[in-house]
Amino acid sequence: MTTPSSPDTPRPAKDASADQIEADIERTRAELGHTVDALSEKLDVKSQARNKVDDVKQRATEQARTAQVHGRQIVERAKELSTDEQGTPKPAVPLAAVLAALTVVLLAVRRSRR
């Protein structure tokens, strides 16, 4: 059985010396070794699963950091909007908080009935 050489690798001529033929055999063995390694890596399910888990963990960590930053920004903006210059709550804030809480409760009850 012959191994196809890569298109850019010249095959030895029919009148090639023993050294040229041996070099071609070594090059073919190296190419075959790389091919076997690549196939082994593709077929290693445990390694692929570990890599996927690592990728998911990294994405989750990045998303958590982003959410944390956005959460802090929202809290700061809410504090700015809900207090006056002295830091006392504006009169409309308690009413808005009660309405928001009531809306959340009503939505939760409505979803639980479905």
C-alpha positions, 0 to 999 in steps of 0.5 A: 500500500502506498501513501500519497505524498503531499502535492508540494513534496516531489517523489524520488525519480526512478533513478534516485539514489538510496539516500534520496529514497530513504529521505523520501521514506522518512518524510512519508513516515513523518507525514503519516505520524502527523496524520495519525496524531491529528486523527487521534486528537479528533477521536479523543472524546474525553479531550474534546469534552474537557476542551468544551467544558473549559470553553463554556466555563470561560464564556460563563465567567466572562458573562458573569463579569459583564453582568456584574459590571452592568448590574453595578451601573444600573444600581448606581444609575438607580441611586442617582435617579432616586435620590436628591442632592442630599441623598434623601429618597425622592417622594415618587421612589417608594410608590414606584418601588411598590408598583414594580414589586406588585407587577413582579408578583402579579406576573409570577402568579400568572405564570404559575397558573399556566 
